[in-house]
């Protein structure tokens, strides 16, 4: 048995945790037991503080997850069992040496996370999507009998301070000219859909684009779990979907919220991610005067995102494919496709304009493409849908979106 386990057992034997003990009382008992242990074996000051923190977190916080959540370098926590934990740091996945001291403790932590949002997870309700608001983290939990052997816990962390477009430029996620173009496009009310693979930075990029929304707009955000950190908008309404109860009732879906948002006099609707039938409602909103709306979705390319949107619309309603494609062509103005490259950096790989229908297919016109390496980005076309820019009073004759090699960022 480790020193930490021995001290924890003695603390649990001394304290009655059913009583309403304060954090100070628990810390005092932990320190007392650490001092007793220090008489048996030499413990440095740093080791004493580490033991104090670990034991206190195991009794009053989220055990080892607490340290991972407080570590700003960690962006993803993957728990495959009490002794099998992986962490993502700066895009690289590594196995942690730390582990839960028992399977029961992992179960306790899972129930603690679920209860903070008044949600229930059990064998009869074994899958849960929730969040830890204190750390701005999104959580997915899968329990037995769905998860074989042990519960699986996946936590995606988001920075407490949102990543701005300025920081994305510093990271080399896009060029200065592309940033200027997107600034004008968001301001002018272009409907923009962000696509990309898992962990390509879609939500981060979506949040950065909201910087360019006029401050007097009424904005409604709709998400599965609240992750967006929209700043500078006073007239902001945030909505979050709700899972059904154990009785199968009280569910509020993203689709329900999009429908409701149309009656709330929105200027702009932002849907965190389209995964199903809500895509049809989102396209309908974009087609009925809610210009400047934004959303994201999983796809391997901008072209593939069109096929994904078709499939999601058919989940909601049995419609003719030509009608769905016409909806997409009329609703969406721009696709921004993101990717994570071999160097682990996330970049804009393509900005493509939707220019209408051709031979029964949605036609894309690529504006910017990433060539890779030192070549960076190149402009491959000019915007054809100019009407919204002109209505917004943006004089394109004075705009130069040509890629300037001197301004490139990597």
N, C-alpha and C positions, 0 to 999 in steps of 0.2 A: 504494500500500500504506500502511495506517495505521501510526502509531507503534507501537501495540500489536502488530500483525502483524509488524513488523520486529523488535521485541525478542523476540517469541516464537520467530521463526525462528532468531535468533542463539543463544538459550538452547538450543533443540533441537539446533543444530549443535555446541554446546560440551559438552552432557551426553549420556551414554549411559544412556538410560532403561531399558535392559534390566538394568542393574546395580541392586542394592538400595540406591538412594539414599534418604537421609532427607529429610523435609520441610525441615529446616534447610539442608541442602546445596542443595536446589533454590531455596529462598528467597534464599540468598546469591548464587547465580548470577544470579537475576532482578534483584536489587538492583544487582549489578555492571553488568549490561547497561543498566539504567535510568540509572545514573550516567554511563555512556558516552554514552547518548543525550542526557542533560541537557547535555553539553558542546557538542552540535551545535545544540540548540534549548532555549530556556528552559522549564523544567518546574516548576510550583509544587509545594509539599509535598503538597497534597491530590491533585494529578494524579499524582504519583509513587506515593502510597499506593494510588490507584485502579488504576493500571497493575499494581502489584505484586499486588494482590488478584485482578484479572481474569486475569492470566497464570498465577498459581499455581492458581487454580480450573480453568483450562483444561487444566493438566497433571496435577493431582492430585485434583481434585474433579469436579463435574458441570458444569464450564464455566459458561456464563451462568445455567444453572438454579440454581446454588448461591446466587447473590445473590437470585434470586426466592424460593427456598425459605426463606432467612433473613429475608426481609422479611415481618413479621407482618401487614402491611396487605393483602398479596396472598393471596387465598383460592383462586384457580384459575389454572392455567397451561395454555395451549392452544398447542401447537406444531404448526403446519400445514406446516412445512418449515423448513429452516435459516435462512431470512430472513423468515419470516412467523410471528410470535409474538404472541399476545394474552394479556392479563392481566385478571383480575377484581379490582378493589379496591372494597371497600365496596359491592358489588352492581353496580358499573358496569364494563363491559368496555372496554378501551382497547388499542390496538396498541403494542407495545414498539418502541423505536428500536434496541434491541440485537438481534444475530443471531449465529448460529454462524458461525465463519470458514470452514467448509467443510461440505459434505454428509457427508463422511467422519467429521467430528467428531461430528455428530449421531448417526450410526450407532454410533460408539464409546460415546457417552453412554448410548444405549439398551441396548447390550450390558452396560455397566457396571451399570445399574439392574437388569437381569434377573439378572445373576450374583450380586448381593448376596443374593438369595433362592433361589439355586441353581436358577434357571429358565432356559429356553432360548427364544429367539425367533428365527425365521428364515423364509425363504420357504416352507418346508414346515409351519411352525407360526407363522403370521403374526399371531395375535391373542394378547395376553397381558394378564391382570389381575394386578397385583402391588402392592407398596407400598414406601415408603422409611421404615423404622421410625424412623430418626433424627429425621425431621421430622413423623412422624405423618401421612404423605401416602399417598393412594390413587392408583395409576397405571394407566392404560389405554394400551396401545400397539398400533397397527395398522401392519403393515409391508407392503411390496410383496409380491405383486402385488395384494393387497386394497386397500391405499391407493395410489391412482394418483398417480404423480409423486414423492411423497416420503413417508417415514414420518410418522404422526400420533401425537403424544404428548399425553395429557391428564392433568394432575395436580390432584387435589382435596386441598387442605391442610385440616388440622383443627388447632384451637388446642392448644398444648402443655398448657395448663391447661384442663380441660373447662369449658364454659359451664354455670353452675349455674342452677337455677330462679330464684334471687335476681336473677341478671343478666338472665334473660329477662323478669322483671318490670320491671327498670329499662329494658330495651329497648322495653317496651310490647307484648311478644308475647302476653300474656294478662293478665287482671285478677286482683286479689288473691283474689276469691271463687272464681274458676275454679281457681287454684292450690291453695286450701284443699280444694276438692272433689276434685281429682285426687290430692292427698296422701292423703286418706281412702280414695279408691278403690284406689290402689296398695297402701296398708297393709292394706286389707281383703281383697285378693286378687282384685280384678276383672281379668279378662282384657281387655287394652286393645290395640287395633290403631290405629296412627298412619298416616294416609294423607296424600298431598300430591303436588304436581307436583315435577319435578326442581328441585333447589336450593331447596326450600322450608324446609329445616331439620329434616327428619324424624329423622336420626341424632342431631343435637344435642338435639332435644326428647326422644328416647328415652333418651339418656344422662342428661338432667336428671331424668327420671322415676325413674331407678334410685336417686336419693337417698332416696326414700320407702320403699324396700324394707327391711323389718326386718333389722337387722344380723346376726341369728342364722340367717338363711335360707341354704340352699345354692343358689347361683345358677350356672347354666350359660349362657354366652353362645356363640352360633354365628354366624359371619360369613364372608362371602367373603374380605374382607381386614380384619384386626383394626383397628377404628376406635374401638370403645367404650372408655371410660375409667371403668369402674365403681369407685367409691370407697366405703369404709366397710363392705365385705363381706369377711370373712376367708375364708369357705368359698366361694371363687369359682373356677370352672373355665372357662377360655377355650379355645375351639376354632375352628379356621380351616380352610376347605375347601382342597383341593389340585387343581390342574389336572392333566390327564393328561399323560404324558410323550410324547415324539416317537413312541414305539411304540404310543401309544394305551392305555397301561396306568397303573396306580397312581392313578387318579383317585379322589378322595374328595369327594362332593358334599354340599351343605347337607342334602339329604334323608337321606343316609347318617348325617350327624352328629346330626340330630334323632332318628332311630331309635336311635342309640347312646346318646344322652343319657337316654333313658327308662330305661335299665338302670343309670344312675349315681346314682339316688336324688335327683333334683332336687326342690327346693321350687318353684323358678321357672325357666322356660326363656325365654331372650331370643334371638330370631332377628333379626339385624341388618336383613335385608330379605328378604321373600318375593318371588321372581321366577318360580317354576315349581312343579314337583310337590311341593316341600317344604311348600307351603301345606296340603296334605292331611294330612301328618304333624303339622304344627303344630296344626291343628284337632283332630286325634285326641288329641294330648297335652293340649290344653285341656279336652277332653271326658272325660279319664280321671284327673281329680284333681289336675292340675298348675295349680291356680288361681294367678292373679297373673302369668301369662306375658304377654310383650310382644313386639310385632313391628311392622314397617313395610311399606308398599307404595306403589307409584305409582298415583295415581288423581286425577281432577279433582274428586271430591266423595266424601263418605262413602258415598252411595248407589252411586256408580260403583265404589267399592272392593269392594262386595259382588259385583258382576258380574265384576270382575277376579279375585276369589277363586274364584268358580265356574269361570272359565276355567282358572286355575292348577291347581285340583283335578282337572279333566278331563285335564290334561296328565299327571297321575300314574296315573289309572285311569279306565276307562270306567264311570261311575256314572250312575244316573238323576239328573236335575237336582233333583227334589224331595228326594232323599237328601242331595245336596250342600248345598242350602239349609237343610235341617234341621240339618246339622252346623254350619253357620255360625251359625244362630240359637241353638244350644245352647252353642257354644264361646265366642263373643265377647260380652262385656258392653257395651263402650264403643268407639266410634270417635272418634278425635280427628283432625280434618282441618285441615291447615296450608296456608297459601298465602303467596306473595310478591306484595305489592301494587305499585301504580305508584310509590309512594315508595321502593321497594326494600326496605321493611321486611317481615320475616317475622312473621306473626301466626297465632294459632289462629282459624280461621274458623268452626268448629263443633265442638261436643261432642254426640254423639248416642248414645242408649242403644238397644241391641237388645232388643226386648220380645217377640220370638217370631215366629210365622208368621201371615200373614193372606192368605187367597185364594191360597195357594201361593207367596207372596212373603215375603222377610225384612222384617219391619216395623221401621222406625227411629222413635225418639221423640227429637226434638231437645231438648236441655237448655239449651245456650247457642249463640247465633249472633252473629257480628260484623256490625254494621250499617254500620260505616265512619265515617270522619271523627271529629267530636267526639262523635258518638253512642256510639261505642265498642261495647261488648257489651251484650246484653240476655239475661235469662233467659227462656226460652220454655216451660219445663216443669220438672217435678220428677221425681226418680229414682223409678222404679217397682220395679226389682229391688233390694229392700232387704235380702234375706236375708244376703248376705255382709257388709254393714255391721253388721247385728245380731249375726252370729256373731263378728265382730271386736270386739264390745263398744263400738261407736260409737253414741252416743245421738243420733239425728237430731233429737230434739225440742229439743236444745240447740245444733243447728247452724243457721246462717243463711247460705245461699249466695246470697241475693238480691244483685243488683248494686247496690253503693253508689256513686253518682256521685262522692262525695268521695274514693273509693279508686281510681278508674279510673287506669290508666296508658296512655300513648300513645307 
